[in-house]
Amino acid sequence: MKKVFLTLSLVSLMAFVSCKENASSKVNASNVEVAAERDQAAKSLPVMSFEKSEHDFGTIDAGDAQETIFKFTNTGDAPLIITDAKSSCGCTVPEYPKNSPVAPGESGELKVRFNGSGQNQVTKTITVTANTEKGSELLRIKAFVTPKNAQAAGPVK
């Protein structure tokens, strides 16, 4: 038992001593600089700032198409790229600058068309997917839609 313990101790000591190289001598200074620049660039993100995040069309007639523009500015420090814009309903269609970078400090527009469908109070959301920290932004449109036949019938007595 003593021989096994002594042999195991001797092997462990030799392994410990043989692996004692200076790891810092293997670090390449130029690689450290490149990594620092890459890490700093990764912290630079675009920020999508909208003038408004909701638009109210007010009272509209059913079937009357409506349109609004959401203006935004890239207030971050990297190019902003919108990769997608989807509506919560097929009655609302967003148009955006597809995969066109918006430089820091520059502005852009996202046009939203609503076909006037629905009844009473209607609210639709538009999800804008971009390379921001959050990854997406939410916009809303709303309207009070009056039915066409209610206009023709006139006031109820």
Secondary structure, DSSP 8 states (H G I E B T S, - for coil): -HHHHHHHHHHHHHHHHHT---GGGG--HHHHHHHHHHHHHHH----EEES-SEEEEEEEETT--EEEEEEEEE-SSS-B-EEEEEESSTTEEEE--TT--B-TT-EEEEEEEE---SSEEEEEEEEEEESSSSSEEEEEEEEEEE-HHHHHH----
